[in-house]
Amino acid sequence: MSVQQLLMPKLGLTMIEGTVVEWPITVGASFAKGSVCVVVETDKVANEIEAPEAGRLVRILVQEGETVPVGSVLAEWDADTKQVEAPGGALAVTQAAPVAELEPVRRKAGARELAAARRLTAAKQDIPHFYLSTEIEVSSLQAQRAQWNADGSRPKVTLTHLFLAALARTLAAQPDLNRIWDEECYVDLPGVDIGIAVNTDRGLIVPVLRNVDRMGLTQLARAAAELVARARSGDLSPDEVGGGAITLSNAGMFDVTYMGSIINPGQAAILGVGSERRRFRPDASGAPQLAQEIGVVLSCDHRVLDGVRGLKLLNGVRERLELPAPLFA
């Protein structure tokens, strides 16, 4: 047997650090070749790191919840050339003793929760946010969407798909809006990649849909549905997170009028989408007319988007959704 080092792996081209989420094996325990020895998280994607050969864990140097650079030593282990059986048995779960009625219960956050919290805290502190809001009239959009979905030969589209399409076309038409801030430099992005905020059992995850501006609505609907499904099942690859200038966060199913969101680190904006509301608005003659509206809030990084550029982005999306025929072409 010989002492070996387990290093923080590089799991993607842009990865510079990772967070240890879980040590499935304990110090002194033996493990088999191919068994999961540590779970590492980067950009909210959990990656199970398998043992290259059988052995025994000697020492853990980086604890659960700690973030370290790529190449850091996570643990030491004894490599063993003989076959070692994987530790059997399920993990025991202990229940906390019942507390008195109406007393508050403190629950220590898990490693993943400490990491979806540190990331957002840093984003809010480091990125100078400002917010722009408007209402989008969606009567025509919903009518054309219903007509599209009635055709069983095509994938059904959701409002999320249509917002993605409108965002992509706006950014493609105005490339100066498709940029981010990185180390005191503007970075103009070569393609239109858009993040999709997905609520999962492991918290909020933001996979990124690539080259959305090159997709027709049919391709976009299929690609977005597949990406969201992989996010919810935990099957995202490191290449499917990170990048893009903006994220779409649709909370319309939760009965909210407006939602001002925190910008995903590394991006320049996030569009929060609320629930559809019916309101009476005056028409051209001043008579009340029933409207179907969705309230949206664009959170902007002021280093990249000033008020004028932010409004160009927001109004570009609104105009494409209120006159939606080209989106369905």
Contacts in CASP RR format, 6 or more apart in sequence:
PFRMAT RR
TARGET T0000
AUTHOR 0000-0000-0000
METHOD contacts of the structure
MODEL  1
MSVQQLLMPKLGLTMIEGTVVEWPITVGASFAKGSVCVVVETDKVANEIE
APEAGRLVRILVQEGETVPVGSVLAEWDADTKQVEAPGGALAVTQAAPVA
ELEPVRRKAGARELAAARRLTAAKQDIPHFYLSTEIEVSSLQAQRAQWNA
DGSRPKVTLTHLFLAALARTLAAQPDLNRIWDEECYVDLPGVDIGIAVNT
DRGLIVPVLRNVDRMGLTQLARAAAELVARARSGDLSPDEVGGGAITLSN
AGMFDVTYMGSIINPGQAAILGVGSERRRFRPDASGAPQLAQEIGVVLSC
DHRVLDGVRGLKLLNGVRERLELPAPLFA
1 55 0 8 1.000
1 56 0 8 1.000
1 78 0 8 1.000
1 79 0 8 1.000
1 80 0 8 1.000
2 78 0 8 1.000
2 79 0 8 1.000
3 58 0 8 1.000
3 76 0 8 1.000
3 77 0 8 1.000
3 78 0 8 1.000
3 79 0 8 1.000
4 76 0 8 1.000
4 77 0 8 1.000
4 78 0 8 1.000
4 79 0 8 1.000
5 73 0 8 1.000
5 75 0 8 1.000
5 76 0 8 1.000
6 37 0 8 1.000
6 38 0 8 1.000
6 49 0 8 1.000
6 73 0 8 1.000
6 74 0 8 1.000
6 75 0 8 1.000
6 76 0 8 1.000
6 77 0 8 1.000
7 71 0 8 1.000
7 72 0 8 1.000
7 73 0 8 1.000
7 74 0 8 1.000
8 17 0 8 1.000
8 18 0 8 1.000
8 40 0 8 1.000
8 62 0 8 1.000
8 68 0 8 1.000
8 69 0 8 1.000
8 70 0 8 1.000
8 71 0 8 1.000
8 72 0 8 1.000
8 74 0 8 1.000
9 40 0 8 1.000
9 47 0 8 1.000
9 49 0 8 1.000
9 70 0 8 1.000
9 71 0 8 1.000
10 70 0 8 1.000
10 71 0 8 1.000
11 40 0 8 1.000
11 42 0 8 1.000
11 47 0 8 1.000
11 238 0 8 1.000
12 42 0 8 1.000
12 238 0 8 1.000
12 239 0 8 1.000
13 239 0 8 1.000
14 242 0 8 1.000
14 243 0 8 1.000
15 42 0 8 1.000
15 43 0 8 1.000
15 70 0 8 1.000
15 238 0 8 1.000
16 69 0 8 1.000
16 70 0 8 1.000
17 42 0 8 1.000
17 67 0 8 1.000
17 68 0 8 1.000
17 69 0 8 1.000
17 70 0 8 1.000
18 40 0 8 1.000
18 41 0 8 1.000
18 42 0 8 1.000
18 67 0 8 1.000
18 68 0 8 1.000
18 69 0 8 1.000
18 70 0 8 1.000
19 40 0 8 1.000
19 41 0 8 1.000
19 42 0 8 1.000
19 65 0 8 1.000
19 66 0 8 1.000
19 67 0 8 1.000
19 111 0 8 1.000
19 115 0 8 1.000
20 38 0 8 1.000
20 39 0 8 1.000
20 40 0 8 1.000
20 41 0 8 1.000
20 62 0 8 1.000
20 63 0 8 1.000
20 64 0 8 1.000
20 65 0 8 1.000
20 66 0 8 1.000
20 67 0 8 1.000
20 68 0 8 1.000
20 74 0 8 1.000
20 111 0 8 1.000
21 39 0 8 1.000
21 40 0 8 1.000
21 41 0 8 1.000
21 46 0 8 1.000
21 64 0 8 1.000
21 65 0 8 1.000
21 111 0 8 1.000
21 112 0 8 1.000
21 115 0 8 1.000
22 38 0 8 1.000
22 39 0 8 1.000
22 64 0 8 1.000
22 111 0 8 1.000
23 37 0 8 1.000
23 38 0 8 1.000
23 39 0 8 1.000
23 60 0 8 1.000
23 64 0 8 1.000
23 75 0 8 1.000
24 35 0 8 1.000
24 36 0 8 1.000
24 37 0 8 1.000
24 38 0 8 1.000
24 39 0 8 1.000
25 31 0 8 1.000
25 35 0 8 1.000
25 37 0 8 1.000
25 57 0 8 1.000
25 87 0 8 1.000
26 57 0 8 1.000
27 57 0 8 1.000
27 58 0 8 1.000
27 59 0 8 1.000
27 60 0 8 1.000
28 56 0 8 1.000
28 57 0 8 1.000
28 58 0 8 1.000
29 56 0 8 1.000
29 57 0 8 1.000
29 87 0 8 1.000
30 54 0 8 1.000
30 55 0 8 1.000
30 56 0 8 1.000
30 80 0 8 1.000
30 84 0 8 1.000
30 85 0 8 1.000
30 87 0 8 1.000
31 37 0 8 1.000
31 51 0 8 1.000
31 54 0 8 1.000
31 55 0 8 1.000
31 56 0 8 1.000
31 57 0 8 1.000
31 84 0 8 1.000
31 86 0 8 1.000
31 87 0 8 1.000
32 51 0 8 1.000
32 54 0 8 1.000
32 83 0 8 1.000
32 84 0 8 1.000
32 85 0 8 1.000
32 86 0 8 1.000
33 51 0 8 1.000
33 52 0 8 1.000
33 53 0 8 1.000
33 54 0 8 1.000
33 83 0 8 1.000
34 50 0 8 1.000
34 51 0 8 1.000
34 52 0 8 1.000
35 50 0 8 1.000
35 51 0 8 1.000
35 86 0 8 1.000
36 48 0 8 1.000
36 49 0 8 1.000
36 50 0 8 1.000
36 51 0 8 1.000
37 49 0 8 1.000
37 50 0 8 1.000
37 51 0 8 1.000
37 57 0 8 1.000
37 75 0 8 1.000
37 77 0 8 1.000
38 49 0 8 1.000
38 74 0 8 1.000
38 75 0 8 1.000
39 46 0 8 1.000
39 47 0 8 1.000
39 48 0 8 1.000
39 49 0 8 1.000
40 46 0 8 1.000
40 47 0 8 1.000
40 49 0 8 1.000
41 47 0 8 1.000
41 111 0 8 1.000
41 112 0 8 1.000
41 115 0 8 1.000
42 238 0 8 1.000
42 241 0 8 1.000
43 238 0 8 1.000
43 241 0 8 1.000
43 242 0 8 1.000
44 112 0 8 1.000
44 115 0 8 1.000
44 116 0 8 1.000
44 119 0 8 1.000
44 202 0 8 1.000
44 203 0 8 1.000
44 204 0 8 1.000
44 205 0 8 1.000
44 206 0 8 1.000
44 241 0 8 1.000
45 205 0 8 1.000
45 234 0 8 1.000
45 236 0 8 1.000
45 237 0 8 1.000
45 238 0 8 1.000
45 240 0 8 1.000
45 241 0 8 1.000
46 112 0 8 1.000
46 202 0 8 1.000
46 234 0 8 1.000
47 238 0 8 1.000
51 77 0 8 1.000
53 79 0 8 1.000
53 80 0 8 1.000
53 81 0 8 1.000
54 79 0 8 1.000
54 80 0 8 1.000
54 81 0 8 1.000
54 82 0 8 1.000
54 83 0 8 1.000
54 84 0 8 1.000
55 77 0 8 1.000
55 78 0 8 1.000
55 79 0 8 1.000
55 80 0 8 1.000
55 84 0 8 1.000
56 77 0 8 1.000
56 78 0 8 1.000
56 80 0 8 1.000
56 84 0 8 1.000
57 75 0 8 1.000
57 77 0 8 1.000
58 75 0 8 1.000
58 76 0 8 1.000
58 77 0 8 1.000
58 78 0 8 1.000
59 75 0 8 1.000
59 76 0 8 1.000
60 74 0 8 1.000
60 75 0 8 1.000
61 73 0 8 1.000
61 74 0 8 1.000
61 75 0 8 1.000
61 76 0 8 1.000
62 68 0 8 1.000
62 72 0 8 1.000
62 73 0 8 1.000
62 74 0 8 1.000
62 75 0 8 1.000
64 111 0 8 1.000
65 110 0 8 1.000
65 111 0 8 1.000
65 114 0 8 1.000
65 115 0 8 1.000
67 115 0 8 1.000
67 118 0 8 1.000
68 74 0 8 1.000
96 105 0 8 1.000
99 105 0 8 1.000
109 117 0 8 1.000
112 202 0 8 1.000
112 203 0 8 1.000
113 203 0 8 1.000
116 203 0 8 1.000
116 204 0 8 1.000
119 265 0 8 1.000
120 262 0 8 1.000
122 265 0 8 1.000
123 262 0 8 1.000
123 263 0 8 1.000
123 264 0 8 1.000
123 265 0 8 1.000
124 262 0 8 1.000
126 265 0 8 1.000
127 263 0 8 1.000
127 265 0 8 1.000
127 301 0 8 1.000
127 303 0 8 1.000
128 301 0 8 1.000
128 302 0 8 1.000
128 303 0 8 1.000
129 262 0 8 1.000
129 263 0 8 1.000
129 299 0 8 1.000
129 300 0 8 1.000
129 301 0 8 1.000
129 302 0 8 1.000
130 299 0 8 1.000
130 300 0 8 1.000
130 302 0 8 1.000
130 307 0 8 1.000
131 260 0 8 1.000
131 297 0 8 1.000
131 298 0 8 1.000
131 299 0 8 1.000
131 300 0 8 1.000
132 297 0 8 1.000
132 298 0 8 1.000
132 300 0 8 1.000
132 307 0 8 1.000
132 310 0 8 1.000
132 311 0 8 1.000
132 314 0 8 1.000
133 258 0 8 1.000
133 295 0 8 1.000
133 296 0 8 1.000
133 297 0 8 1.000
133 298 0 8 1.000
134 295 0 8 1.000
134 296 0 8 1.000
134 314 0 8 1.000
134 315 0 8 1.000
134 318 0 8 1.000
135 293 0 8 1.000
135 294 0 8 1.000
135 295 0 8 1.000
135 296 0 8 1.000
136 293 0 8 1.000
136 294 0 8 1.000
136 295 0 8 1.000
136 296 0 8 1.000
136 317 0 8 1.000
136 318 0 8 1.000
136 321 0 8 1.000
136 322 0 8 1.000
137 291 0 8 1.000
137 292 0 8 1.000
137 293 0 8 1.000
137 322 0 8 1.000
138 159 0 8 1.000
138 276 0 8 1.000
138 292 0 8 1.000
138 293 0 8 1.000
138 294 0 8 1.000
138 321 0 8 1.000
138 322 0 8 1.000
139 291 0 8 1.000
139 292 0 8 1.000
140 322 0 8 1.000
140 323 0 8 1.000
140 324 0 8 1.000
141 159 0 8 1.000
141 162 0 8 1.000
141 321 0 8 1.000
141 322 0 8 1.000
141 324 0 8 1.000
142 276 0 8 1.000
142 292 0 8 1.000
144 324 0 8 1.000
144 325 0 8 1.000
144 328 0 8 1.000
145 157 0 8 1.000
145 159 0 8 1.000
145 162 0 8 1.000
148 154 0 8 1.000
148 156 0 8 1.000
148 157 0 8 1.000
148 217 0 8 1.000
148 328 0 8 1.000
149 156 0 8 1.000
149 157 0 8 1.000
154 218 0 8 1.000
155 218 0 8 1.000
155 221 0 8 1.000
155 222 0 8 1.000
155 225 0 8 1.000
156 221 0 8 1.000
157 217 0 8 1.000
157 221 0 8 1.000
158 221 0 8 1.000
159 250 0 8 1.000
159 252 0 8 1.000
159 273 0 8 1.000
159 294 0 8 1.000
160 196 0 8 1.000
160 224 0 8 1.000
160 248 0 8 1.000
160 250 0 8 1.000
160 273 0 8 1.000
161 217 0 8 1.000
161 220 0 8 1.000
161 221 0 8 1.000
161 224 0 8 1.000
162 217 0 8 1.000
162 321 0 8 1.000
162 324 0 8 1.000
162 327 0 8 1.000
163 248 0 8 1.000
163 250 0 8 1.000
163 271 0 8 1.000
163 273 0 8 1.000
163 317 0 8 1.000
163 321 0 8 1.000
164 194 0 8 1.000
164 196 0 8 1.000
164 209 0 8 1.000
164 212 0 8 1.000
164 220 0 8 1.000
164 224 0 8 1.000
164 248 0 8 1.000
165 212 0 8 1.000
165 215 0 8 1.000
165 216 0 8 1.000
165 217 0 8 1.000
165 220 0 8 1.000
165 320 0 8 1.000
165 327 0 8 1.000
166 316 0 8 1.000
166 317 0 8 1.000
166 320 0 8 1.000
166 321 0 8 1.000
166 327 0 8 1.000
167 194 0 8 1.000
167 212 0 8 1.000
167 246 0 8 1.000
167 248 0 8 1.000
167 271 0 8 1.000
167 317 0 8 1.000
168 192 0 8 1.000
168 194 0 8 1.000
168 212 0 8 1.000
168 213 0 8 1.000
168 215 0 8 1.000
168 220 0 8 1.000
169 213 0 8 1.000
169 320 0 8 1.000
169 326 0 8 1.000
169 327 0 8 1.000
170 177 0 8 1.000
170 313 0 8 1.000
170 316 0 8 1.000
170 317 0 8 1.000
170 320 0 8 1.000
171 177 0 8 1.000
171 178 0 8 1.000
171 192 0 8 1.000
171 213 0 8 1.000
171 245 0 8 1.000
171 246 0 8 1.000
171 313 0 8 1.000
172 178 0 8 1.000
172 192 0 8 1.000
172 213 0 8 1.000
174 312 0 8 1.000
174 313 0 8 1.000
175 188 0 8 1.000
176 188 0 8 1.000
176 309 0 8 1.000
177 245 0 8 1.000
177 305 0 8 1.000
177 309 0 8 1.000
177 310 0 8 1.000
177 312 0 8 1.000
177 313 0 8 1.000
178 188 0 8 1.000
178 189 0 8 1.000
178 191 0 8 1.000
178 192 0 8 1.000
178 245 0 8 1.000
179 186 0 8 1.000
179 187 0 8 1.000
179 188 0 8 1.000
179 189 0 8 1.000
179 245 0 8 1.000
179 268 0 8 1.000
179 304 0 8 1.000
180 186 0 8 1.000
180 187 0 8 1.000
180 189 0 8 1.000
180 243 0 8 1.000
180 244 0 8 1.000
180 245 0 8 1.000
180 266 0 8 1.000
180 267 0 8 1.000
180 268 0 8 1.000
180 301 0 8 1.000
180 304 0 8 1.000
181 187 0 8 1.000
181 266 0 8 1.000
181 268 0 8 1.000
181 301 0 8 1.000
181 303 0 8 1.000
181 304 0 8 1.000
182 266 0 8 1.000
186 304 0 8 1.000
189 243 0 8 1.000
189 244 0 8 1.000
189 245 0 8 1.000
191 210 0 8 1.000
191 211 0 8 1.000
191 213 0 8 1.000
192 211 0 8 1.000
192 212 0 8 1.000
192 213 0 8 1.000
192 214 0 8 1.000
192 244 0 8 1.000
193 208 0 8 1.000
193 209 0 8 1.000
193 210 0 8 1.000
193 211 0 8 1.000
193 212 0 8 1.000
193 243 0 8 1.000
193 244 0 8 1.000
193 245 0 8 1.000
194 208 0 8 1.000
194 209 0 8 1.000
194 212 0 8 1.000
194 244 0 8 1.000
194 246 0 8 1.000
194 247 0 8 1.000
194 248 0 8 1.000
195 206 0 8 1.000
195 207 0 8 1.000
195 208 0 8 1.000
195 209 0 8 1.000
195 243 0 8 1.000
195 244 0 8 1.000
195 246 0 8 1.000
195 247 0 8 1.000
195 248 0 8 1.000
195 264 0 8 1.000
195 267 0 8 1.000
196 206 0 8 1.000
196 207 0 8 1.000
196 208 0 8 1.000
196 209 0 8 1.000
196 224 0 8 1.000
196 227 0 8 1.000
196 228 0 8 1.000
196 231 0 8 1.000
196 247 0 8 1.000
196 248 0 8 1.000
197 204 0 8 1.000
197 205 0 8 1.000
197 206 0 8 1.000
197 247 0 8 1.000
197 248 0 8 1.000
197 249 0 8 1.000
197 250 0 8 1.000
197 261 0 8 1.000
197 270 0 8 1.000
198 204 0 8 1.000
198 205 0 8 1.000
198 206 0 8 1.000
198 207 0 8 1.000
198 228 0 8 1.000
198 231 0 8 1.000
198 232 0 8 1.000
200 231 0 8 1.000
200 232 0 8 1.000
200 234 0 8 1.000
201 232 0 8 1.000
202 234 0 8 1.000
205 231 0 8 1.000
205 236 0 8 1.000
205 241 0 8 1.000
206 241 0 8 1.000
206 242 0 8 1.000
206 247 0 8 1.000
206 264 0 8 1.000
207 227 0 8 1.000
207 228 0 8 1.000
207 230 0 8 1.000
207 231 0 8 1.000
207 236 0 8 1.000
207 240 0 8 1.000
207 241 0 8 1.000
208 240 0 8 1.000
208 241 0 8 1.000
208 242 0 8 1.000
208 243 0 8 1.000
208 244 0 8 1.000
209 220 0 8 1.000
209 223 0 8 1.000
209 224 0 8 1.000
209 227 0 8 1.000
212 220 0 8 1.000
215 223 0 8 1.000
217 327 0 8 1.000
217 328 0 8 1.000
227 236 0 8 1.000
227 240 0 8 1.000
230 236 0 8 1.000
230 240 0 8 1.000
242 266 0 8 1.000
243 266 0 8 1.000
243 267 0 8 1.000
244 267 0 8 1.000
245 267 0 8 1.000
245 268 0 8 1.000
245 269 0 8 1.000
246 267 0 8 1.000
246 268 0 8 1.000
246 269 0 8 1.000
246 270 0 8 1.000
246 271 0 8 1.000
247 261 0 8 1.000
247 263 0 8 1.000
247 264 0 8 1.000
247 267 0 8 1.000
247 269 0 8 1.000
247 270 0 8 1.000
247 271 0 8 1.000
248 270 0 8 1.000
248 271 0 8 1.000
248 272 0 8 1.000
248 273 0 8 1.000
249 259 0 8 1.000
249 261 0 8 1.000
249 270 0 8 1.000
249 271 0 8 1.000
249 272 0 8 1.000
249 273 0 8 1.000
250 272 0 8 1.000
250 273 0 8 1.000
250 274 0 8 1.000
251 259 0 8 1.000
251 272 0 8 1.000
251 273 0 8 1.000
251 274 0 8 1.000
251 275 0 8 1.000
252 273 0 8 1.000
252 274 0 8 1.000
252 275 0 8 1.000
252 276 0 8 1.000
252 294 0 8 1.000
253 275 0 8 1.000
254 275 0 8 1.000
255 275 0 8 1.000
256 274 0 8 1.000
256 275 0 8 1.000
257 274 0 8 1.000
257 275 0 8 1.000
257 277 0 8 1.000
257 295 0 8 1.000
258 274 0 8 1.000
258 295 0 8 1.000
258 296 0 8 1.000
258 297 0 8 1.000
259 272 0 8 1.000
259 273 0 8 1.000
259 274 0 8 1.000
259 297 0 8 1.000
260 272 0 8 1.000
260 297 0 8 1.000
260 299 0 8 1.000
261 270 0 8 1.000
261 271 0 8 1.000
261 272 0 8 1.000
261 297 0 8 1.000
261 299 0 8 1.000
262 270 0 8 1.000
262 299 0 8 1.000
263 269 0 8 1.000
263 270 0 8 1.000
263 299 0 8 1.000
263 300 0 8 1.000
263 301 0 8 1.000
264 270 0 8 1.000
267 301 0 8 1.000
268 300 0 8 1.000
268 301 0 8 1.000
268 304 0 8 1.000
268 305 0 8 1.000
269 298 0 8 1.000
269 299 0 8 1.000
269 300 0 8 1.000
269 301 0 8 1.000
269 304 0 8 1.000
269 305 0 8 1.000
269 310 0 8 1.000
269 313 0 8 1.000
270 298 0 8 1.000
270 299 0 8 1.000
271 296 0 8 1.000
271 297 0 8 1.000
271 298 0 8 1.000
271 299 0 8 1.000
271 314 0 8 1.000
271 317 0 8 1.000
272 296 0 8 1.000
272 297 0 8 1.000
272 298 0 8 1.000
272 299 0 8 1.000
273 294 0 8 1.000
273 295 0 8 1.000
273 296 0 8 1.000
274 294 0 8 1.000
274 295 0 8 1.000
274 296 0 8 1.000
275 294 0 8 1.000
276 292 0 8 1.000
276 293 0 8 1.000
276 294 0 8 1.000
277 292 0 8 1.000
277 293 0 8 1.000
277 294 0 8 1.000
277 295 0 8 1.000
278 290 0 8 1.000
278 291 0 8 1.000
278 292 0 8 1.000
278 293 0 8 1.000
279 290 0 8 1.000
279 291 0 8 1.000
279 293 0 8 1.000
280 288 0 8 1.000
280 289 0 8 1.000
280 290 0 8 1.000
280 291 0 8 1.000
281 288 0 8 1.000
281 289 0 8 1.000
281 291 0 8 1.000
282 288 0 8 1.000
282 289 0 8 1.000
283 289 0 8 1.000
296 314 0 8 1.000
296 317 0 8 1.000
296 318 0 8 1.000
298 310 0 8 1.000
298 313 0 8 1.000
298 314 0 8 1.000
300 307 0 8 1.000
300 310 0 8 1.000
305 313 0 8 1.000
320 326 0 8 1.000
320 327 0 8 1.000
321 327 0 8 1.000
END
